[in-house]
Amino acid sequence: MTNKSVQWQQHFIQLGNNNQSFEESAAFTQETINQLFQAADKPYSGVQPATVKAQLQSVDFSQTESLHAVINTVNELIAKNSILVQHPHTIAHLHTPPLIASVLAEHFIAALNQSMDSWDQSSSATFVEQLMIDWLCKTYQLGPRADGVFTSGGTQSNLMGLLLARDWFAFKQSAHNIQQDGLPDYGHKFRIICSNKSHFTVQKSASLMGLGERAVVCVKTNVQGQMDLVDLQLTIDSLKTQGLLPICVVATAGTTDHGAIDELDKIVEIARNEQIWSHIDGAYGGALQLSAKHQQRLKGIESADSVSVDFHKLFYQTISCGALLIKNKANFNTLLHHADYLNREGDELPNLVDKSIATTKRFDALKLFMTLKSVGADTLGEMYDNVIELTLQVAELVKDNRNFELCCDPLLSTVLFRLSDKFQGSLTAAQFNQLHQTLRLQMATSGTAVIAETKVDGKVYLKLTLLNPCLTLNDFDSLFAKIESYAVALTTKEL
Ligand SMILES: *Cc1c(COP(=O)(O)O)cnc(C)c1O
């Protein structure tokens, strides 16, 4: 043993040792983070993005320094220039302030560093993930054969759901095994049906699955942003008449921009009658299952073949954390691959890699475990009720404000609005759109407020996504005052 191996010990947690320097560094990190939050009064520092980039580029990796010094650097250059998700005016995306239980779970997750692929890398953690999956399957009432797996989020969950649908369909159609033999010769006829408000990851998944984005057929939506069921049936009929093969219908429980929840029960029923797989993208609205008040809006979710749920959105978990749930666990078989070194056939203990597209995988299930046990599912449900109620009140504020025009009544927790005509003056429609984009960007880079924008029927709208259950109407009075003053400043300059 060289001296070096002894020296290197300082960089690792040691067993049978009090790890004093680890404890001190951890405490120092925690103190640094606490101070940052304590001093924070803006969603973002307001430091110009180019300055942040240049400062980071000047970090010299040919020199090392103490961990203490590095923590200070991280604080100055990175933490202080982060988007502060806890700020009431950070309200753009499905990007949540995390629960303390989830943040602390990350401490365990990081230090224990369990890997969820095989039991011998995760022992108790394997059982925790399965326990949480069983709890979810029960909560979503998916029945006795249900199962699921934790994923990195909605993107991965949707991909997996569609992958299972594809493989199931080919097997049903002609006992063709895509896992072994690749796409069948009729694979180019596969079609995935979703609505024109579905998440773009449906298209992305189709592309990754070798079907191509053009294999996705979008059904019309009604004024509420829900899939039009008449058009759904017409689309299926028309595809079949053309000799094409609809393999899956994707329903959305909470579209990203409008929060629209499709009529899940009817869509699942149509899919079942047509012998098509039904997948529900519940990345956003799937959380309503915990709300006694709003749960019935998800009626039908219990009958779907697969469901995506995201915990790093309305479940207030740290990124990343999501799951795919399926009605019949036998369908996971198409993902099963036995590797001699990892999950040999006949292993007595469970290896979660059997049902995952990831191999090495984070122990995110612990975050949900600690949340359910400390905050509780019912409280989460009440938080959603509160957020939904507050969203309606915020929409009323917009309606009552002559400076703004509401796009549509909120369906979940987003508010879409734009500046009223009085700000348009002599601007063309395109210039007026551009004005909204400039306003959003300037507010973000100056650290005033982080709001989103989206386009509806060619018009740019500003978008607020409410997730934080601790907000009050006062937070919105001040936000709208800020937006108004930016609008005034920008238009007086323009005109
Ligand atoms: C956020 C979202 C996704 C993507 O999920 P990630 O967790 O960001 O990967 C998919 N579908 C919907 C409806 C979403 O809101």
The ligand as a Tripos MOL2 file, in Angstrom:
@<TRIPOS>MOLECULE
LIG
   15    15     1     0     0
SMALL
NO_CHARGES

@<TRIPOS>ATOM
      1 C1        -43.8070   16.9970  -18.1210 C.3       1 LIG1
      2 C2        -44.6110   16.1550  -19.0180 C.ar      1 LIG1
      3 C3        -44.0240   15.0930  -19.7150 C.ar      1 LIG1
      4 C4        -42.5370   14.8610  -19.7050 C.3       1 LIG1
      5 O1        -42.1300   14.4140  -18.4570 O.3       1 LIG1
      6 P1        -40.6390   14.6360  -17.9180 P.3       1 LIG1
      7 O2        -40.7720   14.2650  -16.4990 O.co2     1 LIG1
      8 O3        -40.3280   16.0870  -18.1400 O.co2     1 LIG1
      9 O4        -39.7460   13.7490  -18.6740 O.co2     1 LIG1
     10 C5        -44.8550   14.2690  -20.4620 C.ar      1 LIG1
     11 N1        -46.1730   14.4960  -20.5330 N.ar      1 LIG1
     12 C6        -46.7710   15.5200  -19.8840 C.ar      1 LIG1
     13 C7        -48.2490   15.7090  -20.0210 C.3       1 LIG1
     14 C8        -46.0000   16.3810  -19.1010 C.ar      1 LIG1
     15 O5        -46.5880   17.4080  -18.4720 O.3       1 LIG1
@<TRIPOS>BOND
     1     1     2 1
     2     2     3 ar
     3     2    14 ar
     4     3     4 1
     5     3    10 ar
     6     4     5 1
     7     5     6 1
     8     6     7 2
     9     6     8 1
    10     6     9 1
    11    10    11 ar
    12    11    12 ar
    13    12    13 1
    14    12    14 ar
    15    14    15 1
@<TRIPOS>SUBSTRUCTURE
     1 LIG1         1 GROUP 0 **** ****
